C-alpha cells in the first residue's frame, strides 16, 4: 500500500494476489471490515502500510490524523494483517510472478485461523497494516 486506502464498509477489500501473504492480508482485512460493519453499519476503514513494521508507510497516529483531516470522527483504530511467518518487504521481492497454489483452500484455512489466533500476535511491529475506522462528522 503506497497510499491511504479509503474502504467503505459496504465494499470488499481486494488486492492483487502474488502469494499467501496477499491472501492473508485480504482475509484479515475482510474479517475486520465485517466486524465493524456488524457493529457500526456505516463508516470508512482507512488502511495503510505500517511504518513500525517496515519503516515505510504511516504510523497509527499519522493515519488517524489523516482520517480527521478528511472530516471523519475516529471510532476505532489498530493493526491488521499480522501473519505468523516472517515476511520480506516488497522492495526485496524480485520476482513478482503469481505462484501456483490453491487459492480457495488458503482462503478457507485463513478464514478459520485469523479470527481465532491473529489477535494474540497482532502487534505494532509485526502487523503489516494500520487501520483507522471513522464515521463522517
Secondary structure, 3 states (H helix, E strand, C coil): CCCCEEEECCCCCCCCCCCHHHHHHHHHHHHHHHHHHHHHCCCEEEEEEEHHHHCCCECHHHHHHHHHHCCEEEEEEEEECCCCCCCCCHHHCCCCCCCCCCHHHHHHHHHHHHHHHHHHCCCCCCCCEEEEEEEEC
